[in-house]
Amino acid sequence: MVRMALNHIIPAALEYKTKLLKEVSLSKDIYGSLTGCDTEMAILEDINKYIADVRDKAVAMKQARKKANVIADDYERALAYHEIAESFPALRKPIDKLEEIVDNKMWPLPKYRELLFIS
């Protein structure tokens, strides 16, 4: 999950962010201001917030896994891994938000609504 977040989700969100920034920049060049770019700016703020949240949670999960890997006692290591598994929903929340925002063509994975119609 960490690898997927860092290597697929964040790059896709950054690609969409770049597209929006180009649109905003072009609009500013043509019209001389950001008037009319309120939607794009709000989406950019959300993307920034969710990317940071994904990264923070993924890095924390990765560090927890590194610590768990060196625990000698099997039971204690299993408890540590269980704790890591319990943090999956917290990482999924900002990823799910990004899934709703990022352009379908840029999203690297099937979206939930697409999975519902796969037979």
N, CA, C and O atoms as CSV, one atom per row, in Angstrom:
chain,resi,resn,atom,element,x,y,z
A,1,MET,N,N,0.827,-1.188,0.000
A,1,MET,CA,C,0.000,0.000,0.000
A,1,MET,C,C,0.873,1.254,0.000
A,1,MET,O,O,0.567,2.236,-0.676
A,2,VAL,N,N,1.952,1.208,0.758
A,2,VAL,CA,C,2.873,2.351,0.805
A,2,VAL,C,C,3.466,2.587,-0.578
A,2,VAL,O,O,3.505,3.717,-1.063
A,3,ARG,N,N,3.921,1.526,-1.197
A,3,ARG,CA,C,4.520,1.632,-2.528
A,3,ARG,C,C,3.511,2.190,-3.525
A,3,ARG,O,O,3.852,3.044,-4.344
A,4,MET,N,N,2.279,1.714,-3.459
A,4,MET,CA,C,1.241,2.189,-4.363
A,4,MET,C,C,0.975,3.688,-4.131
A,4,MET,O,O,0.808,4.449,-5.084
A,5,ALA,N,N,0.939,4.090,-2.883
A,5,ALA,CA,C,0.694,5.496,-2.564
A,5,ALA,C,C,1.825,6.390,-3.066
A,5,ALA,O,O,1.582,7.434,-3.671
A,6,LEU,N,N,3.055,5.972,-2.811
A,6,LEU,CA,C,4.204,6.807,-3.161
A,6,LEU,C,C,4.553,6.759,-4.651
A,6,LEU,O,O,4.999,7.756,-5.217
A,7,ASN,N,N,4.352,5.602,-5.283
A,7,ASN,CA,C,4.787,5.443,-6.672
A,7,ASN,C,C,3.687,5.617,-7.717
A,7,ASN,O,O,3.983,5.769,-8.902
A,8,HIS,N,N,2.432,5.596,-7.295
A,8,HIS,CA,C,1.339,5.694,-8.260
A,8,HIS,C,C,0.374,6.839,-7.945
A,8,HIS,O,O,0.073,7.670,-8.803
A,9,ILE,N,N,-0.101,6.865,-6.705
A,9,ILE,CA,C,-1.132,7.845,-6.336
A,9,ILE,C,C,-0.574,9.269,-6.339
A,9,ILE,O,O,-1.125,10.152,-6.997
A,10,ILE,N,N,0.503,9.487,-5.615
A,10,ILE,CA,C,1.069,10.840,-5.531
A,10,ILE,C,C,1.512,11.351,-6.907
A,10,ILE,O,O,1.198,12.492,-7.247
A,11,PRO,N,N,2.225,10.557,-7.710
A,11,PRO,CA,C,2.594,11.064,-9.038
A,11,PRO,C,C,1.379,11.423,-9.911
A,11,PRO,O,O,1.420,12.415,-10.638
A,12,ALA,N,N,0.313,10.636,-9.847
A,12,ALA,CA,C,-0.890,10.948,-10.622
A,12,ALA,C,C,-1.513,12.258,-10.151
A,12,ALA,O,O,-1.932,13.084,-10.962
A,13,ALA,N,N,-1.570,12.440,-8.842
A,13,ALA,CA,C,-2.129,13.683,-8.294
A,13,ALA,C,C,-1.255,14.883,-8.670
A,13,ALA,O,O,-1.769,15.957,-8.981
A,14,LEU,N,N,0.056,14.695,-8.639
A,14,LEU,CA,C,0.966,15.784,-9.026
A,14,LEU,C,C,0.829,16.112,-10.511
A,14,LEU,O,O,0.924,17.277,-10.900
A,15,GLU,N,N,0.613,15.115,-11.325
A,15,GLU,CA,C,0.417,15.351,-12.762
A,15,GLU,C,C,-0.843,16.183,-12.993
A,15,GLU,O,O,-0.834,17.116,-13.795
A,16,TYR,N,N,-1.919,15.846,-12.293
A,16,TYR,CA,C,-3.158,16.613,-12.423
A,16,TYR,C,C,-2.972,18.023,-11.869
A,16,TYR,O,O,-3.481,18.991,-12.433
A,17,LYS,N,N,-2.248,18.131,-10.774
A,17,LYS,CA,C,-1.951,19.442,-10.193
A,17,LYS,C,C,-1.203,20.306,-11.209
A,17,LYS,O,O,-1.516,21.485,-11.372
A,18,THR,N,N,-0.224,19.727,-11.884
A,18,THR,CA,C,0.541,20.453,-12.897
A,18,THR,C,C,-0.375,20.940,-14.014
A,18,THR,O,O,-0.240,22.069,-14.486
A,19,LYS,N,N,-1.302,20.092,-14.433
A,19,LYS,CA,C,-2.254,20.483,-15.476
A,19,LYS,C,C,-3.086,21.685,-15.024
A,19,LYS,O,O,-3.268,22.639,-15.781
A,20,LEU,N,N,-3.585,21.634,-13.799
A,20,LEU,CA,C,-4.377,22.756,-13.280
A,20,LEU,C,C,-3.539,24.024,-13.157
A,20,LEU,O,O,-4.006,25.115,-13.483
A,21,LEU,N,N,-2.299,23.878,-12.684
A,21,LEU,CA,C,-1.416,25.052,-12.563
A,21,LEU,C,C,-1.154,25.696,-13.914
A,21,LEU,O,O,-1.088,26.921,-14.017
A,22,LYS,N,N,-1.006,24.885,-14.944
A,22,LYS,CA,C,-0.813,25.423,-16.295
A,22,LYS,C,C,-2.049,26.186,-16.754
A,22,LYS,O,O,-1.937,27.247,-17.368
A,23,GLU,N,N,-3.223,25.648,-16.457
A,23,GLU,CA,C,-4.473,26.330,-16.813
A,23,GLU,C,C,-4.591,27.662,-16.089
A,23,GLU,O,O,-4.969,28.669,-16.687
A,24,VAL,N,N,-4.270,27.666,-14.806
A,24,VAL,CA,C,-4.335,28.898,-14.022
A,24,VAL,C,C,-3.319,29.912,-14.555
A,24,VAL,O,O,-3.640,31.091,-14.705
A,25,SER,N,N,-2.113,29.464,-14.836
A,25,SER,CA,C,-1.069,30.339,-15.363
A,25,SER,C,C,-1.469,30.926,-16.708
A,25,SER,O,O,-1.274,32.117,-16.949
A,26,LEU,N,N,-2.018,30.112,-17.571
A,26,LEU,CA,C,-2.475,30.578,-18.880
A,26,LEU,C,C,-3.588,31.604,-18.731
A,26,LEU,O,O,-3.611,32.620,-19.427
A,27,SER,N,N,-4.504,31.328,-17.823
A,27,SER,CA,C,-5.598,32.258,-17.568
A,27,SER,C,C,-5.062,33.590,-17.059
A,27,SER,O,O,-5.529,34.650,-17.476
A,28,LYS,N,N,-4.082,33.538,-16.159
A,28,LYS,CA,C,-3.487,34.772,-15.637
A,28,LYS,C,C,-2.774,35.530,-16.749
A,28,LYS,O,O,-2.867,36.755,-16.820
A,29,ASP,N,N,-2.063,34.815,-17.618
A,29,ASP,CA,C,-1.368,35.463,-18.734
A,29,ASP,C,C,-2.347,36.150,-19.678
A,29,ASP,O,O,-2.080,37.252,-20.157
A,30,ILE,N,N,-3.456,35.516,-19.943
A,30,ILE,CA,C,-4.417,36.061,-20.892
A,30,ILE,C,C,-5.244,37.182,-20.280
A,30,ILE,O,O,-5.428,38.228,-20.903
A,31,TYR,N,N,-5.746,36.972,-19.058
A,31,TYR,CA,C,-6.659,37.938,-18.449
A,31,TYR,C,C,-5.985,38.883,-17.464
A,31,TYR,O,O,-6.602,39.852,-17.023
A,32,GLY,N,N,-4.747,38.622,-17.116
A,32,GLY,CA,C,-4.016,39.512,-16.216
A,32,GLY,C,C,-4.309,39.316,-14.746
A,32,GLY,O,O,-3.764,40.036,-13.909
A,33,SER,N,N,-5.157,38.358,-14.413
A,33,SER,CA,C,-5.458,38.091,-13.003
A,33,SER,C,C,-5.965,36.660,-12.871
A,33,SER,O,O,-6.142,35.944,-13.857
A,34,LEU,N,N,-6.188,36.276,-11.641
A,34,LEU,CA,C,-6.702,34.937,-11.373
A,34,LEU,C,C,-8.221,34.927,-11.244
A,34,LEU,O,O,-8.811,33.926,-10.837
A,35,THR,N,N,-8.845,36.041,-11.591
A,35,THR,CA,C,-10.301,36.111,-11.548
A,35,THR,C,C,-10.861,35.026,-12.452
A,35,THR,O,O,-10.437,34.877,-13.598
A,36,GLY,N,N,-11.794,34.288,-11.940
A,36,GLY,CA,C,-12.385,33.205,-12.703
A,36,GLY,C,C,-11.704,31.866,-12.483
A,36,GLY,O,O,-12.106,30.862,-13.071
A,37,CYS,N,N,-10.680,31.840,-11.644
A,37,CYS,CA,C,-9.955,30.590,-11.374
A,37,CYS,C,C,-10.227,30.068,-9.969
A,37,CYS,O,O,-9.452,29.275,-9.436
A,38,ASP,N,N,-11.317,30.508,-9.378
A,38,ASP,CA,C,-11.627,30.100,-8.000
A,38,ASP,C,C,-11.744,28.586,-7.856
A,38,ASP,O,O,-11.247,28.009,-6.889
A,39,THR,N,N,-12.396,27.951,-8.810
A,39,THR,CA,C,-12.568,26.503,-8.740
A,39,THR,C,C,-11.229,25.790,-8.813
A,39,THR,O,O,-10.941,24.898,-8.014
A,40,GLU,N,N,-10.411,26.195,-9.787
A,40,GLU,CA,C,-9.098,25.571,-9.946
A,40,GLU,C,C,-8.243,25.760,-8.695
A,40,GLU,O,O,-7.557,24.835,-8.260
A,41,MET,N,N,-8.288,26.957,-8.122
A,41,MET,CA,C,-7.488,27.246,-6.926
A,41,MET,C,C,-7.963,26.401,-5.740
A,41,MET,O,O,-7.145,25.908,-4.964
A,42,ALA,N,N,-9.275,26.234,-5.600
A,42,ALA,CA,C,-9.816,25.411,-4.510
A,42,ALA,C,C,-9.401,23.955,-4.693
A,42,ALA,O,O,-9.036,23.286,-3.727
A,43,ILE,N,N,-9.457,23.467,-5.923
A,43,ILE,CA,C,-9.045,22.093,-6.202
A,43,ILE,C,C,-7.555,21.928,-5.917
A,43,ILE,O,O,-7.142,20.919,-5.346
A,44,LEU,N,N,-6.752,22.906,-6.309
A,44,LEU,CA,C,-5.309,22.845,-6.040
A,44,LEU,C,C,-5.024,22.779,-4.545
A,44,LEU,O,O,-4.153,22.024,-4.112
A,45,GLU,N,N,-5.746,23.559,-3.761
A,45,GLU,CA,C,-5.571,23.515,-2.301
A,45,GLU,C,C,-5.908,22.131,-1.756
A,45,GLU,O,O,-5.192,21.593,-0.912
A,46,ASP,N,N,-7.014,21.558,-2.251
A,46,ASP,CA,C,-7.394,20.215,-1.806
A,46,ASP,C,C,-6.334,19.194,-2.193
A,46,ASP,O,O,-5.950,18.353,-1.380
A,47,ILE,N,N,-5.865,19.265,-3.423
A,47,ILE,CA,C,-4.838,18.328,-3.884
A,47,ILE,C,C,-3.593,18.439,-3.012
A,47,ILE,O,O,-3.043,17.422,-2.590
A,48,ASN,N,N,-3.144,19.658,-2.740
A,48,ASN,CA,C,-1.963,19.851,-1.884
A,48,ASN,C,C,-2.162,19.208,-0.518
A,48,ASN,O,O,-1.279,18.523,-0.002
A,49,LYS,N,N,-3.333,19.441,0.053
A,49,LYS,CA,C,-3.645,18.911,1.390
A,49,LYS,C,C,-3.656,17.380,1.375
A,49,LYS,O,O,-3.068,16.749,2.254
A,50,TYR,N,N,-4.315,16.788,0.391
A,50,TYR,CA,C,-4.426,15.330,0.353
A,50,TYR,C,C,-3.093,14.665,0.008
A,50,TYR,O,O,-2.778,13.604,0.545
A,51,ILE,N,N,-2.313,15.274,-0.879
A,51,ILE,CA,C,-0.992,14.718,-1.200
A,51,ILE,C,C,-0.119,14.699,0.049
A,51,ILE,O,O,0.536,13.696,0.334
A,52,ALA,N,N,-0.108,15.790,0.786
A,52,ALA,CA,C,0.699,15.861,2.014
A,52,ALA,C,C,0.232,14.806,3.016
A,52,ALA,O,O,1.048,14.165,3.677
A,53,ASP,N,N,-1.076,14.632,3.123
A,53,ASP,CA,C,-1.634,13.650,4.053
A,53,ASP,C,C,-1.244,12.226,3.632
A,53,ASP,O,O,-0.854,11.414,4.470
A,54,VAL,N,N,-1.351,11.931,2.339
A,54,VAL,CA,C,-0.964,10.613,1.840
A,54,VAL,C,C,0.508,10.363,2.126
A,54,VAL,O,O,0.880,9.304,2.631
A,55,ARG,N,N,1.341,11.340,1.801
A,55,ARG,CA,C,2.778,11.168,1.992
A,55,ARG,C,C,3.118,10.953,3.464
A,55,ARG,O,O,3.871,10.040,3.803
A,56,ASP,N,N,2.565,11.793,4.339
A,56,ASP,CA,C,2.839,11.666,5.775
A,56,ASP,C,C,2.440,10.285,6.297
A,56,ASP,O,O,3.196,9.644,7.027
A,57,LYS,N,N,1.257,9.843,5.920
A,57,LYS,CA,C,0.767,8.556,6.417
A,57,LYS,C,C,1.544,7.392,5.808
A,57,LYS,O,O,1.816,6.404,6.491
A,58,ALA,N,N,1.899,7.498,4.538
A,58,ALA,CA,C,2.672,6.429,3.893
A,58,ALA,C,C,4.072,6.328,4.494
A,58,ALA,O,O,4.564,5.228,4.744
A,59,VAL,N,N,4.704,7.461,4.722
A,59,VAL,CA,C,6.046,7.459,5.317
A,59,VAL,C,C,5.984,6.901,6.742
A,59,VAL,O,O,6.856,6.130,7.143
A,60,ALA,N,N,4.967,7.282,7.500
A,60,ALA,CA,C,4.815,6.761,8.863
A,60,ALA,C,C,4.599,5.246,8.834
A,60,ALA,O,O,5.142,4.520,9.667
A,61,MET,N,N,3.812,4.780,7.880
A,61,MET,CA,C,3.566,3.340,7.754
A,61,MET,C,C,4.860,2.609,7.370
A,61,MET,O,O,5.143,1.523,7.875
A,62,LYS,N,N,5.616,3.203,6.495
A,62,LYS,CA,C,6.892,2.608,6.067
A,62,LYS,C,C,7.863,2.514,7.247
A,62,LYS,O,O,8.527,1.494,7.428
A,63,GLN,N,N,7.941,3.573,8.042
A,63,GLN,CA,C,8.817,3.569,9.219
A,63,GLN,C,C,8.358,2.532,10.239
A,63,GLN,O,O,9.179,1.839,10.839
A,64,ALA,N,N,7.054,2.430,10.433
A,64,ALA,CA,C,6.520,1.437,11.377
A,64,ALA,C,C,6.849,0.024,10.902
A,64,ALA,O,O,7.159,-0.851,11.710
A,65,ARG,N,N,6.781,-0.194,9.593
A,65,ARG,CA,C,7.118,-1.514,9.050
A,65,ARG,C,C,8.597,-1.834,9.268
A,65,ARG,O,O,8.952,-2.966,9.594
A,66,LYS,N,N,9.459,-0.823,9.083
A,66,LYS,CA,C,10.897,-1.036,9.317
A,66,LYS,C,C,11.154,-1.422,10.769
A,66,LYS,O,O,11.956,-2.314,11.048
A,67,LYS,N,N,10.474,-0.751,11.686
A,67,LYS,CA,C,10.632,-1.081,13.105
A,67,LYS,C,C,10.097,-2.475,13.402
A,67,LYS,O,O,10.707,-3.226,14.163
A,68,ALA,N,N,8.960,-2.823,12.805
A,68,ALA,CA,C,8.362,-4.133,13.042
A,68,ALA,C,C,9.241,-5.250,12.499
A,68,ALA,O,O,9.312,-6.331,13.083
A,69,ASN,N,N,9.907,-4.989,11.386
A,69,ASN,CA,C,10.740,-6.020,10.753
A,69,ASN,C,C,11.885,-6.497,11.644
A,69,ASN,O,O,12.348,-7.627,11.490
A,70,VAL,N,N,12.342,-5.675,12.556
A,70,VAL,CA,C,13.491,-6.046,13.390
A,70,VAL,C,C,13.094,-6.560,14.772
A,70,VAL,O,O,13.964,-6.872,15.586
A,71,ILE,N,N,11.808,-6.652,15.045
A,71,ILE,CA,C,11.356,-7.194,16.326
A,71,ILE,C,C,11.594,-8.699,16.319
A,71,ILE,O,O,11.130,-9.405,15.424
A,72,ALA,N,N,12.308,-9.176,17.305
A,72,ALA,CA,C,12.690,-10.594,17.351
A,72,ALA,C,C,11.533,-11.500,17.775
A,72,ALA,O,O,11.338,-12.571,17.201
A,73,ASP,N,N,10.785,-11.079,18.756
A,73,ASP,CA,C,9.691,-11.890,19.275
A,73,ASP,C,C,8.543,-11.947,18.259
A,73,ASP,O,O,8.028,-10.914,17.833
A,74,ASP,N,N,8.147,-13.181,17.875
A,74,ASP,CA,C,7.109,-13.347,16.855
A,74,ASP,C,C,5.785,-12.695,17.250
A,74,ASP,O,O,5.140,-12.046,16.427
A,75,TYR,N,N,5.389,-12.864,18.492
A,75,TYR,CA,C,4.126,-12.303,18.956
A,75,TYR,C,C,4.163,-10.774,18.915
A,75,TYR,O,O,3.223,-10.139,18.439
A,76,GLU,N,N,5.238,-10.195,19.408
A,76,GLU,CA,C,5.373,-8.729,19.411
A,76,GLU,C,C,5.420,-8.183,17.980
A,76,GLU,O,O,4.844,-7.136,17.689
A,77,ARG,N,N,6.115,-8.907,17.088
A,77,ARG,CA,C,6.191,-8.493,15.693
A,77,ARG,C,C,4.799,-8.563,15.049
A,77,ARG,O,O,4.413,-7.677,14.286
A,78,ALA,N,N,4.059,-9.619,15.364
A,78,ALA,CA,C,2.698,-9.754,14.838
A,78,ALA,C,C,1.808,-8.609,15.327
A,78,ALA,O,O,1.000,-8.081,14.563
A,79,LEU,N,N,1.953,-8.231,16.582
A,79,LEU,CA,C,1.196,-7.088,17.110
A,79,LEU,C,C,1.556,-5.802,16.365
A,79,LEU,O,O,0.684,-4.996,16.041
A,80,ALA,N,N,2.843,-5.626,16.101
A,80,ALA,CA,C,3.292,-4.427,15.373
A,80,ALA,C,C,2.710,-4.409,13.959
A,80,ALA,O,O,2.264,-3.366,13.481
A,81,TYR,N,N,2.716,-5.571,13.288
A,81,TYR,CA,C,2.145,-5.645,11.940
A,81,TYR,C,C,0.638,-5.407,11.968
A,81,TYR,O,O,0.078,-4.790,11.063
A,82,HIS,N,N,-0.003,-5.902,13.010
A,82,HIS,CA,C,-1.438,-5.676,13.151
A,82,HIS,C,C,-1.729,-4.181,13.283
A,82,HIS,O,O,-2.683,-3.669,12.699
A,83,GLU,N,N,-0.907,-3.504,14.046
A,83,GLU,CA,C,-1.058,-2.058,14.209
A,83,GLU,C,C,-0.897,-1.343,12.863
A,83,GLU,O,O,-1.629,-0.401,12.559
A,84,ILE,N,N,0.058,-1.795,12.074
A,84,ILE,CA,C,0.269,-1.214,10.742
A,84,ILE,C,C,-0.972,-1.444,9.886
A,84,ILE,O,O,-1.451,-0.527,9.219
A,85,ALA,N,N,-1.486,-2.660,9.906
A,85,ALA,CA,C,-2.684,-2.983,9.122
A,85,ALA,C,C,-3.875,-2.123,9.546
A,85,ALA,O,O,-4.709,-1.750,8.721
A,86,GLU,N,N,-3.941,-1.819,10.824
A,86,GLU,CA,C,-5.035,-0.978,11.327
A,86,GLU,C,C,-4.934,0.464,10.819
A,86,GLU,O,O,-5.917,1.204,10.863
A,87,SER,N,N,-3.757,0.865,10.340
A,87,SER,CA,C,-3.590,2.236,9.839
A,87,SER,C,C,-3.948,2.367,8.359
A,87,SER,O,O,-3.945,3.474,7.821
A,88,PHE,N,N,-4.256,1.248,7.696
A,88,PHE,CA,C,-4.630,1.300,6.271
A,88,PHE,C,C,-5.812,2.233,5.997
A,88,PHE,O,O,-5.733,3.041,5.072
A,89,PRO,N,N,-6.912,2.155,6.771
A,89,PRO,CA,C,-8.048,3.042,6.481
A,89,PRO,C,C,-7.688,4.532,6.564
A,89,PRO,O,O,-8.224,5.343,5.809
A,90,ALA,N,N,-6.788,4.886,7.473
A,90,ALA,CA,C,-6.379,6.292,7.588
A,90,ALA,C,C,-5.636,6.739,6.326
A,90,ALA,O,O,-5.790,7.880,5.891
A,91,LEU,N,N,-4.839,5.857,5.741
A,91,LEU,CA,C,-4.136,6.183,4.496
A,91,LEU,C,C,-5.105,6.199,3.325
A,91,LEU,O,O,-4.963,7.006,2.406
A,92,ARG,N,N,-6.073,5.324,3.359
A,92,ARG,CA,C,-7.040,5.260,2.259
A,92,ARG,C,C,-7.899,6.510,2.161
A,92,ARG,O,O,-8.302,6.886,1.060
A,93,LYS,N,N,-8.192,7.166,3.282
A,93,LYS,CA,C,-9.086,8.337,3.254
A,93,LYS,C,C,-8.607,9.416,2.288
A,93,LYS,O,O,-9.367,9.799,1.398
A,94,PRO,N,N,-7.373,9.929,2.421
A,94,PRO,CA,C,-6.949,10.969,1.485
A,94,PRO,C,C,-6.774,10.438,0.055
A,94,PRO,O,O,-6.940,11.181,-0.912
A,95,ILE,N,N,-6.438,9.146,-0.070
A,95,ILE,CA,C,-6.337,8.560,-1.409
A,95,ILE,C,C,-7.715,8.536,-2.064
A,95,ILE,O,O,-7.848,8.848,-3.247
A,96,ASP,N,N,-8.727,8.171,-1.304
A,96,ASP,CA,C,-10.094,8.163,-1.837
A,96,ASP,C,C,-10.523,9.573,-2.262
A,96,ASP,O,O,-11.206,9.738,-3.273
A,97,LYS,N,N,-10.125,10.571,-1.500
A,97,LYS,CA,C,-10.448,11.957,-1.861
A,97,LYS,C,C,-9.757,12.348,-3.162
A,97,LYS,O,O,-10.364,12.982,-4.025
A,98,LEU,N,N,-8.483,11.968,-3.303
A,98,LEU,CA,C,-7.764,12.261,-4.542
A,98,LEU,C,C,-8.400,11.539,-5.723
A,98,LEU,O,O,-8.475,12.084,-6.825
A,99,GLU,N,N,-8.851,10.328,-5.495
A,99,GLU,CA,C,-9.510,9.566,-6.563
A,99,GLU,C,C,-10.715,10.317,-7.114
A,99,GLU,O,O,-10.988,10.263,-8.313
A,100,GLU,N,N,-11.437,11.018,-6.239
A,100,GLU,CA,C,-12.607,11.781,-6.661
A,100,GLU,C,C,-12.230,13.035,-7.438
A,100,GLU,O,O,-13.024,13.530,-8.237
A,101,ILE,N,N,-11.028,13.554,-7.212
A,101,ILE,CA,C,-10.607,14.820,-7.805
A,101,ILE,C,C,-9.823,14.642,-9.102
A,101,ILE,O,O,-10.083,15.332,-10.088
A,102,VAL,N,N,-8.869,13.722,-9.101
A,102,VAL,CA,C,-7.931,13.580,-10.217
A,102,VAL,C,C,-8.659,13.086,-11.470
A,102,VAL,O,O,-9.526,12.215,-11.408
A,103,ASP,N,N,-8.281,13.662,-12.590
A,103,ASP,CA,C,-8.834,13.303,-13.895
A,103,ASP,C,C,-8.763,11.788,-14.098
A,103,ASP,O,O,-7.741,11.163,-13.817
A,104,ASN,N,N,-9.855,11.210,-14.587
A,104,ASN,CA,C,-9.914,9.758,-14.812
A,104,ASN,C,C,-8.770,9.254,-15.684
A,104,ASN,O,O,-8.242,8.168,-15.446
A,105,LYS,N,N,-8.387,10.026,-16.682
A,105,LYS,CA,C,-7.331,9.606,-17.602
A,105,LYS,C,C,-5.971,9.541,-16.911
A,105,LYS,O,O,-5.077,8.829,-17.367
A,106,MET,N,N,-5.814,10.274,-15.826
A,106,MET,CA,C,-4.536,10.323,-15.120
A,106,MET,C,C,-4.471,9.362,-13.928
A,106,MET,O,O,-3.390,9.059,-13.424
A,107,TRP,N,N,-5.626,8.891,-13.487
A,107,TRP,CA,C,-5.672,8.019,-12.306
A,107,TRP,C,C,-5.138,6.640,-12.696
A,107,TRP,O,O,-5.647,6.029,-13.636
A,108,PRO,N,N,-4.125,6.142,-11.991
A,108,PRO,CA,C,-3.427,4.928,-12.419
A,108,PRO,C,C,-4.122,3.603,-12.091
A,108,PRO,O,O,-3.690,2.548,-12.555
A,109,LEU,N,N,-5.171,3.650,-11.312
A,109,LEU,CA,C,-5.832,2.420,-10.852
A,109,LEU,C,C,-7.312,2.465,-11.207
A,109,LEU,O,O,-7.853,3.541,-11.464
A,110,PRO,N,N,-7.974,1.312,-11.226
A,110,PRO,CA,C,-9.430,1.346,-11.428
A,110,PRO,C,C,-10.085,2.106,-10.269
A,110,PRO,O,O,-9.695,1.952,-9.112
A,111,LYS,N,N,-11.062,2.909,-10.594
A,111,LYS,CA,C,-11.788,3.634,-9.557
A,111,LYS,C,C,-12.904,2.749,-9.016
A,111,LYS,O,O,-13.354,1.828,-9.698
A,112,TYR,N,N,-13.353,3.025,-7.794
A,112,TYR,CA,C,-14.363,2.190,-7.164
A,112,TYR,C,C,-15.595,2.031,-8.048
A,112,TYR,O,O,-16.111,0.924,-8.200
A,113,ARG,N,N,-16.062,3.116,-8.624
A,113,ARG,CA,C,-17.263,3.045,-9.450
A,113,ARG,C,C,-17.043,2.163,-10.666
A,113,ARG,O,O,-17.984,1.545,-11.164
A,114,GLU,N,N,-15.803,2.098,-11.151
A,114,GLU,CA,C,-15.487,1.221,-12.287
A,114,GLU,C,C,-15.486,-0.240,-11.850
A,114,GLU,O,O,-15.915,-1.116,-12.601
A,115,LEU,N,N,-15.012,-0.500,-10.651
A,115,LEU,CA,C,-14.963,-1.873,-10.152
A,115,LEU,C,C,-16.365,-2.462,-9.962
A,115,LEU,O,O,-16.557,-3.671,-10.091
A,116,LEU,N,N,-17.317,-1.624,-9.662
A,116,LEU,CA,C,-18.682,-2.097,-9.436
A,116,LEU,C,C,-19.290,-2.700,-10.696
A,116,LEU,O,O,-20.202,-3.522,-10.614
A,117,PHE,N,N,-18.791,-2.296,-11.859
A,117,PHE,CA,C,-19.367,-2.752,-13.117
A,117,PHE,C,C,-18.525,-3.790,-13.831
A,117,PHE,O,O,-18.816,-4.163,-14.968
A,118,ILE,N,N,-17.473,-4.259,-13.156
A,118,ILE,CA,C,-16.643,-5.315,-13.736
A,118,ILE,C,C,-17.309,-6.658,-13.438
A,118,ILE,O,O,-17.645,-6.946,-12.289
A,119,SER,N,N,-17.496,-7.462,-14.455
A,119,SER,CA,C,-18.128,-8.771,-14.227
A,119,SER,C,C,-17.119,-9.887,-14.182
A,119,SER,O,O,-17.488,-11.046,-13.998
